[in-house]
Amino acid sequence: MAKKTATTKQRKRPAKKVVTGEVAEVKTPGSSKRKKKAAPKKKTKSKAKTKKTELQPMDNAAVTLLPRQRKNSLVEWFNLYLGIEGRAGSDNTFKAKRRDLESFLAFLLKSAGTDHPDQWTRSVTRDFLKHLERKEDKSPSTINRVLSTLRHCSTWIASQRPFLAGPPCDRIDDLELEDPEWKGLEDIEITRLKSAAEQLIPIKTRANQHPVRNYALLTVLLHTGLRVSELLSLTLRQYDGKHFKNVKRKGKAVTRKVFIGKDARDALDRYIKEDRGQKAGSLFCSKTGIELQRQSVDEALKAIAAQANASLPKKEHIHISAHTLRHTFLRKAARKYGIEYAKELAGHTSDRYIWRYVQPSDAEKEEAVDNLF
């Protein structure tokens, strides 16, 4: 019994603790294993909590968004520019910038054989603009727009990584522009186009031809002065039978109501009843029900013009586009009700561009001079 008591006491004997420095060693009978005990944490002053409204600045250098191996590619820089800076305007402005940069990139790759940023020099920019003028027959206004895109993009890239030969658009001036020629239609031409569009309704009978829709396109563009992009972005819900509501204009402007003339309303109502139907979605649809593309509008207008030109001599042939119809509408509005009224209908916020729509034609200028005295 005495032995058992001693053994029991031995088992209950507490372990000896040997402390060396900051690590405590724990020894137990019959074991040589050591367990480390973490040193007590030092008390530190707690930092004040950051307020939820306090901004935390981040590194905003766009160069940090590109991996090192991709920083020597203009393709990558253009993609980054379009993603960060290019979407500041409207969708159409973005598409125009992308087309401009793609056109320049194709020229650079053909001339230099690489898209390294340092290959973009002032000489390359000048030669590209000459190429647009001489080889592609671009108008001065188009060339100036392309140059504006390249100038803004190159300045943005240079703020992230300098070009070897300096700014590639430095000291390159815009082309001087003459007063643009008026591109509208005369009254007799409008009558011929409307008649041609009506003639095509019984002629174009295949399911994929949509003559009723095309007649509505012609009359709505003519009677509202909307840009083709503005018209194609409309949905059925925005048409209330008399107006288009909350029309998104070029840039970020929105017009609360756009009145639709009676002829255009009649054509539009017929299109909805006989062709489109009442399903939700884009007002002007393709045969698959998706938003109509700009190219389809151009083709529809050209088909109407071809029908009108079929019985006319070549010198009287009508050339038509959505922009031609806009010019016609705005000049008629300006002559009848004044420049301010036309500017409001055009969706412009300044007088900078309205004059190109309302100036008299060359024939009218000549007639005015003849009748001065």
LUMNU-554582 format. One record per residue (C-alpha): residue in three letters; x, y, z. Coordinates in Angstrom, 2 decimals. Each point is the difference from the previous one (the first is absolute). Example, Ala and Ser with C-alpha at 12.3 -4.5 7.8 and 13.67 -1.06 7.14 Angstrom:
BEGIN
("ala"; (12.30; -4.50; 7.80))
("ser"; (1.37; 3.44; -0.66))
//
This chain:
BEGIN
("met"; (0.00; 0.00; 0.00))
("ala"; (2.86; 2.32; 0.89))
("lys"; (1.56; -0.52; -3.40))
("lys"; (-3.23; 0.80; -1.78))
("thr"; (-0.38; 3.23; 1.97))
("ala"; (3.52; 1.07; -0.90))
("thr"; (-0.61; -0.72; -3.66))
("thr"; (-3.19; 2.04; 0.07))
("lys"; (1.76; 2.93; 1.61))
("gln"; (2.74; -0.25; -2.59))
("arg"; (-2.55; 0.25; -2.82))
("lys"; (-1.60; 3.06; 1.53))
("arg"; (3.31; 1.77; 0.41))
("pro"; (-0.14; 3.26; -2.04))
("ala"; (2.32; 0.44; -2.98))
("lys"; (3.12; 2.06; 0.52))
("lys"; (0.25; 3.20; -2.04))
("val"; (3.36; 1.18; -1.20))
("val"; (-0.02; 3.48; -1.47))
("thr"; (2.82; 1.04; -2.30))
("gly"; (-0.24; 3.43; -1.56))
("glu"; (-3.35; 0.53; -1.68))
("val"; (-0.72; -3.69; -0.74))
("ala"; (-1.43; -2.21; 2.72))
("glu"; (0.92; -3.70; 0.06))
("val"; (-2.46; -2.38; 1.57))
("lys"; (1.42; -3.31; 1.31))
("thr"; (-2.21; -2.87; 1.01))
("pro"; (1.07; -3.33; 1.52))
("gly"; (0.98; -2.55; -2.62))
("ser"; (0.02; 2.53; -2.87))
("ser"; (2.76; 2.03; -1.62))
("lys"; (-2.26; 1.94; -2.40))
("arg"; (0.01; 3.73; 0.19))
("lys"; (-2.91; 2.33; -0.67))
("lys"; (0.57; 3.60; -0.87))
("lys"; (-2.19; 2.59; 1.55))
("ala"; (-0.36; 3.25; -1.83))
("ala"; (1.25; 3.06; 1.78))
("pro"; (-2.71; 2.38; 1.17))
("lys"; (-0.87; 2.67; -2.56))
("lys"; (1.10; 3.49; 0.77))
("lys"; (-2.77; 2.42; 0.58))
("thr"; (-0.24; 2.61; -2.72))
("lys"; (-2.16; 3.03; -0.28))
("ser"; (-3.06; -0.77; -2.10))
("lys"; (-0.26; 2.03; -3.18))
("ala"; (-3.03; 2.20; -0.47))
("lys"; (-2.59; -1.57; -2.30))
("thr"; (-0.14; 1.46; -3.53))
("lys"; (-3.23; 1.79; -0.72))
("lys"; (-2.12; -1.55; -2.75))
("thr"; (-0.16; 3.30; -1.85))
("glu"; (3.78; 0.42; -0.10))
("leu"; (1.46; -0.66; -3.46))
("gln"; (2.96; -2.31; -0.36))
("pro"; (2.12; 1.23; -2.96))
("met"; (1.10; -2.70; -2.46))
("asp"; (2.75; -0.04; -2.57))
("asn"; (-1.74; 1.37; -3.08))
("ala"; (2.87; -0.42; -2.46))
("ala"; (-1.43; -1.87; -2.98))
("val"; (3.43; -1.49; -0.71))
("thr"; (-0.41; -2.22; 3.05))
("leu"; (-2.94; -1.71; -1.71))
("leu"; (2.20; -1.41; -2.78))
("pro"; (2.32; -2.96; 0.61))
("arg"; (3.65; 0.75; -0.76))
("gln"; (0.09; -2.13; -3.14))
("arg"; (-2.98; 1.88; -1.49))
("lys"; (1.23; 3.57; 0.56))
("asn"; (1.84; 0.03; -3.32))
("ser"; (-3.14; -0.52; -2.10))
("leu"; (-2.16; 2.82; -1.34))
("val"; (-2.84; -2.50; -0.37))
("glu"; (-0.01; -0.42; 3.78))
("trp"; (0.31; 3.73; 0.62))
("phe"; (-2.86; 0.76; -2.39))
("asn"; (-2.17; -2.61; 1.70))
("leu"; (0.78; 1.51; 3.39))
("tyr"; (-0.67; 3.52; -1.28))
("leu"; (-3.38; -1.01; -1.41))
("gly"; (-0.92; -1.73; 3.24))
("ile"; (0.95; 2.92; 2.26))
("glu"; (-0.33; 3.18; -2.07))
("gly"; (-1.87; -0.99; -3.14))
("arg"; (-3.39; -0.63; 1.60))
("ala"; (-0.38; 3.54; 1.33))
("gly"; (-2.33; 0.96; -2.87))
("ser"; (-2.88; -1.71; -1.76))
("asp"; (0.06; -3.48; -1.52))
("asn"; (0.39; 1.44; -3.48))
("thr"; (2.92; 2.17; 1.09))
("phe"; (1.64; -3.09; 1.48))
("lys"; (-0.52; -1.96; -3.22))
("ala"; (1.47; 2.86; -2.05))
("lys"; (3.09; 0.15; 2.24))
("arg"; (0.47; -3.75; -0.29))
("arg"; (-0.25; 0.16; -3.80))
("asp"; (2.53; 2.86; -0.09))
("leu"; (2.51; -1.88; 2.16))
("glu"; (-0.46; -3.25; -1.93))
("ser"; (0.60; 1.83; -3.27))
("phe"; (3.18; 1.61; 1.33))
("leu"; (1.23; -3.29; 1.47))
("ala"; (-0.40; -1.76; -3.36))
("phe"; (2.04; 2.77; -1.64))
("leu"; (2.73; -0.21; 2.66))
("leu"; (0.30; -3.78; -0.27))
("lys"; (0.28; 0.24; -3.78))
("ser"; (2.63; 2.75; 0.08))
("ala"; (2.08; -1.01; 3.05))
("gly"; (-0.75; -3.71; 0.26))
("thr"; (-0.57; 0.25; 3.76))
("asp"; (-2.33; 1.67; 2.47))
("his"; (2.73; 1.08; 2.42))
("pro"; (-0.98; 3.41; 1.45))
("asp"; (3.36; 1.57; -0.86))
("gln"; (-0.67; -0.62; -3.70))
("trp"; (-2.77; 2.60; 0.21))
("thr"; (1.70; 3.24; -0.95))
("arg"; (-1.13; 3.33; -1.36))
("ser"; (0.98; -1.05; -3.54))
("val"; (-2.22; -3.08; 0.26))
("thr"; (-2.94; 2.14; 1.08))
("arg"; (0.51; 2.44; -2.88))
("asp"; (0.28; -2.79; -2.57))
("phe"; (-3.12; -1.68; 1.37))
("leu"; (-2.01; 3.20; -0.41))
("lys"; (1.30; 0.34; -3.58))
("his"; (-1.04; -3.62; -0.58))
("leu"; (-3.54; 0.79; 1.16))
("glu"; (-0.18; 3.00; -2.31))
("arg"; (1.61; -1.42; -3.14))
("lys"; (-0.61; -3.76; 0.12))
("glu"; (-3.29; -0.26; 1.89))
("asp"; (-1.43; 3.32; -1.23))
("lys"; (-1.16; 1.06; 3.46))
("ser"; (-1.49; 3.45; 0.47))
("pro"; (1.89; 2.67; 1.97))
("ser"; (-2.55; -0.18; 2.82))
("thr"; (0.50; -3.77; 0.30))
("ile"; (3.78; 0.38; -0.01))
("asn"; (-0.21; 2.63; 2.74))
("arg"; (-2.16; -2.31; 2.09))
("val"; (2.53; -2.83; -0.39))
("leu"; (2.83; 2.35; 0.94))
("ser"; (-1.93; 1.07; 3.09))
("thr"; (-0.32; -3.63; 1.07))
("leu"; (3.71; -0.69; -0.57))
("arg"; (1.00; 3.21; 1.76))
("his"; (-2.03; -0.78; 3.12))
("cys"; (1.07; -3.65; 0.08))
("ser"; (3.72; 0.73; -0.49))
("thr"; (-0.06; 2.68; 2.71))
("trp"; (-1.60; -2.47; 2.39))
("ile"; (2.54; -2.73; -0.79))
("ala"; (2.91; 2.47; 0.34))
("ser"; (-1.17; 0.82; 3.52))
("gln"; (0.53; -3.68; 0.86))
("arg"; (3.12; -0.77; -2.06))
("pro"; (1.83; 2.63; -2.12))
("phe"; (0.52; -0.63; -3.71))
("leu"; (3.63; -0.37; -1.08))
("ala"; (-0.17; 2.74; -2.67))
("gly"; (-2.36; 2.26; 1.92))
("pro"; (-3.77; 0.61; -0.35))
("pro"; (-1.04; -1.50; -3.36))
("cys"; (-2.72; 2.59; -0.68))
("asp"; (1.98; 3.05; 1.07))
("arg"; (-0.17; 3.02; -2.35))
("ile"; (-2.46; -1.68; -2.38))
("asp"; (-2.85; 2.39; -0.72))
("asp"; (-3.56; -0.69; -1.10))
("leu"; (-0.86; 0.47; -3.66))
("glu"; (-1.77; 3.22; -0.84))
("leu"; (-3.63; -0.58; -0.87))
("glu"; (-2.14; 1.84; -2.50))
("asp"; (-3.65; 0.59; 0.75))
("pro"; (-1.60; -3.41; -0.51))
("glu"; (-2.31; -0.39; -2.96))
("trp"; (-3.66; -0.31; 0.87))
("lys"; (-1.13; -3.60; -0.45))
("gly"; (-3.78; 0.26; 0.22))
("leu"; (-2.78; -0.86; -2.42))
("glu"; (-2.21; 2.22; -2.10))
("asp"; (-3.78; -0.30; 0.26))
("ile"; (-0.32; -1.84; -3.31))
("glu"; (2.59; -2.56; 1.13))
("ile"; (-1.90; -0.61; 3.25))
("thr"; (-3.20; -0.62; -1.98))
("arg"; (1.80; -2.48; -2.27))
("leu"; (1.48; -1.91; 2.95))
("lys"; (-3.31; -0.30; 1.83))
("ser"; (-1.70; -1.21; -3.17))
("ala"; (2.76; -2.54; -0.63))
("ala"; (-0.27; -1.35; 3.55))
("glu"; (-3.76; -0.46; -0.44))
("gln"; (0.55; -1.78; -3.34))
("leu"; (2.34; -2.50; 1.64))
("ile"; (-2.64; -1.20; 2.49))
("pro"; (-1.94; -2.11; -2.54))
("ile"; (3.21; -0.90; -1.88))
("lys"; (2.17; -1.23; 2.89))
("thr"; (-2.07; -2.94; 1.20))
("arg"; (2.64; -2.35; 1.38))
("ala"; (0.04; -0.47; 3.78))
("asn"; (3.52; 1.42; 0.39))
("gln"; (-0.54; 3.21; -1.99))
("his"; (-2.16; 2.09; 2.44))
("pro"; (-1.17; 2.80; -2.36))
("val"; (-2.51; 1.31; 2.58))
("arg"; (2.77; 0.32; 2.56))
("asn"; (2.26; 1.73; -2.51))
("tyr"; (-2.71; 2.52; -0.87))
("ala"; (-0.36; 0.73; 3.72))
("leu"; (3.77; 0.47; 0.30))
("leu"; (-0.02; 2.53; -2.83))
("thr"; (-2.89; 2.06; 1.32))
("val"; (1.02; -0.06; 3.67))
("leu"; (3.56; 1.11; -0.79))
("leu"; (-1.33; 2.74; -2.28))
("his"; (-2.64; 1.28; 2.43))
("thr"; (2.06; -0.10; 3.23))
("gly"; (3.57; 0.84; -1.05))
("leu"; (1.33; -2.72; 2.31))
("arg"; (3.44; -1.44; -0.56))
("val"; (-0.14; -3.62; -1.12))
("ser"; (1.69; -1.09; 3.24))
("glu"; (-2.65; 1.84; 2.04))
("leu"; (-2.82; -1.61; -1.95))
("leu"; (1.40; -3.53; 0.22))
("ser"; (0.49; 0.25; 3.76))
("leu"; (-3.75; 0.58; 0.55))
("thr"; (-2.25; -2.70; 1.44))
("leu"; (-3.71; -0.52; -0.57))
("arg"; (-0.74; 1.26; 3.51))
("gln"; (1.43; 3.42; -0.90))
("tyr"; (-2.67; 0.56; -2.65))
("asp"; (-3.27; 1.32; 1.45))
("gly"; (-1.87; 0.45; -3.28))
("lys"; (1.06; 3.62; -0.46))
("his"; (3.50; 0.42; 1.47))
("phe"; (3.21; -1.85; 0.66))
("lys"; (0.73; 0.32; 3.72))
("asn"; (3.38; 0.41; 1.71))
("val"; (2.06; -0.18; -3.18))
("lys"; (3.72; -0.47; 0.64))
("arg"; (1.88; 2.49; -2.15))
("lys"; (3.61; 0.13; -1.10))
("gly"; (2.23; 0.16; 3.05))
("lys"; (-1.93; -0.13; 3.25))
("ala"; (-2.91; 2.30; -0.77))
("val"; (-3.59; -1.25; 0.21))
("thr"; (-3.02; 1.64; -1.65))
("arg"; (-3.15; -0.50; 2.03))
("lys"; (-2.36; -0.02; -2.99))
("val"; (0.49; -0.09; -3.78))
("phe"; (-3.15; 0.79; -1.94))
("ile"; (-0.81; -2.18; -3.03))
("gly"; (-1.82; 1.52; -2.99))
("lys"; (-3.27; -1.52; -1.18))
("asp"; (1.40; -1.65; -3.16))
("ala"; (2.74; -1.64; 2.06))
("arg"; (-2.49; -1.11; 2.69))
("asp"; (-2.22; -1.62; -2.62))
("ala"; (2.94; -1.87; -1.53))
("leu"; (1.31; -1.04; 3.42))
("asp"; (-3.42; -1.25; 1.18))
("arg"; (-0.38; -2.03; -3.18))
("tyr"; (3.45; -1.53; 0.47))
("ile"; (-0.79; -1.01; 3.59))
("lys"; (-3.38; -1.45; -0.96))
("glu"; (0.97; -1.87; -3.19))
("asp"; (3.65; -0.86; 0.51))
("arg"; (1.48; 0.44; 3.45))
("gly"; (-2.78; -0.84; 2.43))
("gln"; (-0.25; 0.97; 3.66))
("lys"; (2.83; -2.06; 1.43))
("ala"; (2.38; 1.84; 2.30))
("gly"; (3.43; 1.09; -1.19))
("ser"; (1.52; 2.25; -2.65))
("leu"; (-2.43; 2.10; -2.03))
("phe"; (1.67; -0.83; -3.30))
("cys"; (0.93; -3.69; -0.08))
("ser"; (1.62; -2.44; -2.37))
("lys"; (-1.84; -3.15; -1.07))
("thr"; (1.47; -1.79; 3.03))
("gly"; (-1.39; 2.62; 2.39))
("ile"; (3.28; 1.65; 0.96))
("glu"; (0.85; 3.69; -0.35))
("leu"; (0.37; 1.05; -3.61))
("gln"; (3.56; 0.82; -1.07))
("arg"; (1.13; 3.23; -1.66))
("gln"; (1.00; -1.92; -3.13))
("ser"; (-3.56; -1.30; -0.39))
("val"; (-1.34; 3.57; 0.11))
("asp"; (2.49; 1.07; -2.68))
("glu"; (-1.04; -2.91; -2.21))
("ala"; (-3.70; 0.81; 0.45))
("leu"; (0.49; 3.66; -0.97))
("lys"; (2.13; -0.92; -3.01))
("ala"; (-2.71; -2.40; -1.20))
("ile"; (-2.57; 2.80; 0.21))
("ala"; (2.32; 2.38; -1.87))
("ala"; (0.64; -2.64; -2.69))
("gln"; (-3.75; -0.33; -0.54))
("ala"; (-0.34; 3.79; -0.29))
("asn"; (2.97; 0.26; -2.38))
("ala"; (-1.24; -2.75; -2.32))
("ser"; (-1.98; 2.45; -2.16))
("leu"; (2.33; 3.02; 0.35))
("pro"; (2.97; 1.11; -2.12))
("lys"; (3.36; -0.57; 1.68))
("lys"; (0.61; 3.67; 0.73))
("glu"; (-3.19; 0.09; 2.07))
("his"; (0.72; -3.12; 2.04))
("ile"; (-0.63; 0.33; 3.74))
("his"; (2.70; -0.95; 2.49))
("ile"; (-1.43; -0.56; 3.44))
("ser"; (1.15; -0.88; 3.51))
("ala"; (-1.39; 0.44; 3.49))
("his"; (2.18; 3.09; 0.37))
("thr"; (-1.47; 1.47; -3.20))
("leu"; (-3.47; -0.28; 1.50))
("arg"; (1.22; 1.68; 3.19))
("his"; (1.48; 2.91; -2.00))
("thr"; (-3.29; 0.41; -1.86))
("phe"; (-2.14; 0.02; 3.14))
("leu"; (2.16; 2.49; 1.88))
("arg"; (0.33; 2.48; -2.87))
("lys"; (-3.76; 0.04; -0.49))
("ala"; (-0.50; 0.55; 3.74))
("ala"; (2.57; 2.82; 0.09))
("arg"; (-1.48; 1.80; -2.98))
("lys"; (-3.53; -0.17; 1.30))
("tyr"; (0.53; 0.50; 3.74))
("gly"; (3.60; 1.23; 0.49))
("ile"; (3.43; -1.29; 1.03))
("glu"; (-0.81; -0.40; 3.69))
("tyr"; (-2.95; -2.23; -0.78))
("ala"; (2.11; -2.12; -2.36))
("lys"; (2.74; -0.28; 2.62))
("glu"; (-2.53; -1.30; 2.52))
("leu"; (-1.35; -2.56; -2.46))
("ala"; (3.54; -1.09; -0.90))
("gly"; (0.85; -0.82; 3.60))
("his"; (2.95; 2.43; -0.02))
("thr"; (1.01; 1.96; 3.07))
("ser"; (2.07; 2.57; -1.90))
("asp"; (0.03; 1.83; -3.34))
("arg"; (3.28; -1.59; -1.09))
("tyr"; (-1.45; -2.61; -2.37))
("ile"; (-3.51; 1.19; -0.83))
("trp"; (1.19; 2.30; -2.81))
("arg"; (1.16; -2.87; -2.17))
("tyr"; (-3.58; -1.27; -0.15))
("val"; (-1.76; 3.23; -0.81))
("gln"; (2.23; 1.76; -2.51))
("pro"; (-1.42; 0.61; -3.51))
("ser"; (0.96; -2.20; -2.91))
("asp"; (2.38; 1.20; -2.74))
("ala"; (-2.92; 0.44; -2.40))
("glu"; (-1.80; 2.18; 2.52))
("lys"; (3.10; 2.13; 0.54))
("glu"; (0.38; 0.55; -3.74))
("glu"; (-3.69; 0.91; -0.34))
("ala"; (0.28; 2.46; 2.92))
("val"; (2.97; 1.75; -1.62))
("asp"; (-1.80; 0.26; -3.33))
("asn"; (-3.00; 1.61; 1.72))
("leu"; (1.94; 2.50; 2.14))
("phe"; (-0.34; 2.90; -2.46))
//
